Amino acid sequence: PSRKTSIRGEAFPAVTWVHKTESASFEGRDAIELKVQIETGVTHQIRAHLAHLGFPLNGDRIYNRAEREQDPENKNSTRLGLHAQRVEFNLKGHRYIIVATKIQ
């Protein structure tokens, strides 16, 4: 995939819908669980939009300044607090729906 951020000088459109679902915890830290729906799929779209709104992802060393400052040498890196519960897309005339389920 290309890392371009524009086509002929025009920025890619990036539409993201964000809804708070509940308070949660992630790796022992307070967190907010969000339902995020993207209409476009631009690289880093969810991470960039949430950081811009003041809700950077836990573990995101690119868009979350607190993560960089807390561990500048990346010695105690944590995983990114981002998980897709459902992904839908069309490919070569077929509709694909991938759903994550919780294993008990």
Secondary structure, DSSP 8 states (H G I E B T S, - for coil): -----EETTEE----EEEEEEEEEEETTEEEEEEEEEESS--TTHHHHHHHHTT---TT-TTT-HHHHHH-TT-TT----S---SEEEEEETTEEEEEE-----
